[in-house]
Amino acid sequence: MSMLVFLEHHGDELLKGSLGVLSKAVALGSADVAGVVMGFGVRPLAEQAAKCGAVKVYVADDARLEAPLPQPRVDVLARLIREKGIETVLFGNSVLAADVAAGLAARLEAGLNWDLADLVRQDDRFVGKRPALQDSVHVDVGWKSEPRIALFRSGSFDPVETGGSADTEDVTVALEDFSTSARMVDQAHEEGEGPSIEDAAVIVAGGRGLGGPENFTLVEELAKALGGAVGATRAVVDAGWYPYSTQVGQTGKTVSPKLYIACGISGAIQHKVGMQSSGVIVAINKDPNAPIFEFSDLGVVGDVHEVVPKLTELVKARKGS
């Protein structure tokens, strides 16, 4: 079965989520897994895709694709899929990828399954696994026709480098008139230190139990000491304590770090679904009956204002900083 993975990039790096989906495609056992990179000056990115198992990388390198707009990418993908007879197209979730996947499904009159957590092969067909009922169950979803289009939720798969090389093939960029109507006049980049919460191996997250926005310095210092990123709950970002880009949960981002430290977070189901796949979950809360202790690997019953600074000091001492 021919499979194509949409490889999104920021700057000169392919996104971890895209590479994770590529690794999953390779693990499914298909001998015909390709990636597609689109933008301007993106040819060097093909090598990154090859390391994660792509046997071929299609490259659409054109100045008209420099801005991260969806419709030009839909044009390129639709033509490529038709010409190559591609049967399955996979996307890692992002704002751009979701727009492109939806536009592609409409253009090709193809089936789109979104928010998938996994994809398995059963006999000669693919079956998607989609969380439902607040992630308490997984339902099986499928496709009635080809091409199949799948959009995976963030953090579903980790990239696995297999080495090797890939053939590259230039893709002709021919855009529809309506696809060139939109112009990007400005693009803001969030300023911050350390990794993003999607890529971080360690996340220290804060909830309403911190008491106020000024106390987020506690989780920031701990995250910095651990070389991690800062996350937040929906209640916190809705209150204006921390940026929405850091929200973890059902209506925020899904993360799967190796270590997740929840500070002053009760553990409502909406937050749980965004971080439950973390490797190790540590909860710090003064309420011994907080729901988060039910699914954490290590629980500390105590005041975050006392526990977190001491933990930060211990981490710094261990690292000799």
JOSULGI-V693870 format. One record per residue. RES is the residue in one letter. PHI is phi in whole degrees, -180 to 180 (NA if undefined). Layout:
<<RES,PHI> <RES,PHI>>
This chain:
<<M,NA> <S,-76> <M,-130> <L,-127> <V,-113> <F,-76> <L,-103> <E,-87> <H,-135> <H,-124> <G,65> <D,-105> <E,-131> <L,-73> <L,-68> <K,-57> <G,-63> <S,-65> <L,-68> <G,-64> <V,-65> <L,-62> <S,-62> <K,-64> <A,-59> <V,-65> <A,-67> <L,-71> <G,92> <S,-76> <A,-87> <D,-127> <V,-108> <A,-124> <G,-118> <V,-132> <V,-116> <M,-130> <G,158> <F,-128> <G,75> <V,-103> <R,-56> <P,-63> <L,-70> <A,-59> <E,-65> <Q,-63> <A,-67> <A,-63> <K,-65> <C,-101> <G,104> <A,-67> <V,-87> <K,-147> <V,-127> <Y,-86> <V,-121> <A,-109> <D,-111> <D,-155> <A,-59> <R,-72> <L,-105> <E,-64> <A,-75> <P,-77> <L,-103> <P,-75> <Q,-61> <P,-58> <R,-72> <V,-63> <D,-58> <V,-65> <L,-66> <A,-59> <R,-67> <L,-62> <I,-64> <R,-66> <E,-68> <K,-95> <G,63> <I,-72> <E,-95> <T,-137> <V,-124> <L,-117> <F,-130> <G,-87> <N,-68> <S,-163> <V,-60> <L,-67> <A,-61> <A,-65> <D,-64> <V,-66> <A,-62> <A,-66> <G,-65> <L,-67> <A,-61> <A,-68> <R,-65> <L,-95> <E,53> <A,-110> <G,-80> <L,-123> <N,-107> <W,-122> <D,59> <L,-78> <A,-104> <D,-163> <L,-143> <V,-128> <R,-105> <Q,-121> <D,59> <D,-109> <R,-139> <F,-99> <V,-127> <G,-89> <K,-112> <R,-118> <P,-64> <A,-146> <L,50> <Q,56> <D,67> <S,-82> <V,-141> <H,-115> <V,-110> <D,-87> <V,-129> <G,-142> <W,-130> <K,-92> <S,-151> <E,-115> <P,-75> <R,-87> <I,-121> <A,-130> <L,-120> <F,-97> <R,-68> <S,-59> <G,80> <S,-69> <F,-136> <D,-99> <P,-65> <V,-127> <E,-80> <T,-111> <G,77> <G,94> <S,-133> <A,-134> <D,-74> <T,-112> <E,-138> <D,-71> <V,-110> <T,-69> <V,-102> <A,-126> <L,-107> <E,-72> <D,-58> <F,-69> <S,-79> <T,-103> <S,-74> <A,-84> <R,-129> <M,-92> <V,-91> <D,-161> <Q,-137> <A,-90> <H,-117> <E,-68> <E,-93> <G,-176> <E,-106> <G,81> <P,-74> <S,-76> <I,-69> <E,-70> <D,-104> <A,-70> <A,-81> <V,-131> <I,-128> <V,-111> <A,-113> <G,-118> <G,-123> <R,-63> <G,-64> <L,-71> <G,96> <G,178> <P,-62> <E,-66> <N,-85> <F,-69> <T,-62> <L,-63> <V,-75> <E,-64> <E,-67> <L,-67> <A,-62> <K,-64> <A,-65> <L,-90> <G,71> <G,-113> <A,-118> <V,-103> <G,-118> <A,-151> <T,-90> <R,-63> <A,-59> <V,-68> <V,-73> <D,-65> <A,-80> <G,83> <W,-76> <Y,-149> <P,-64> <Y,-63> <S,-65> <T,-102> <Q,-70> <V,-110> <G,148> <Q,-60> <T,-101> <G,-117> <K,-107> <T,-97> <V,-126> <S,-145> <P,-73> <K,-71> <L,-136> <Y,-125> <I,-110> <A,-101> <C,-109> <G,68> <I,-112> <S,-71> <G,98> <A,-62> <I,-58> <Q,-64> <H,-82> <K,-57> <V,-66> <G,-90> <M,-139> <Q,-68> <S,-89> <S,-64> <G,-63> <V,-131> <I,-114> <V,-114> <A,-115> <I,-123> <N,-156> <K,-80> <D,-93> <P,-66> <N,-99> <A,-61> <P,-57> <I,-65> <F,-69> <E,-71> <F,-125> <S,-88> <D,-82> <L,-141> <G,-119> <V,-120> <V,-89> <G,180> <D,-78> <V,-59> <H,-69> <E,-102> <V,-72> <V,-64> <P,-60> <K,-67> <L,-64> <T,-63> <E,-61> <L,-65> <V,-64> <K,-62> <A,-65> <R,-65> <K,-84> <G,75> <S,-111>>
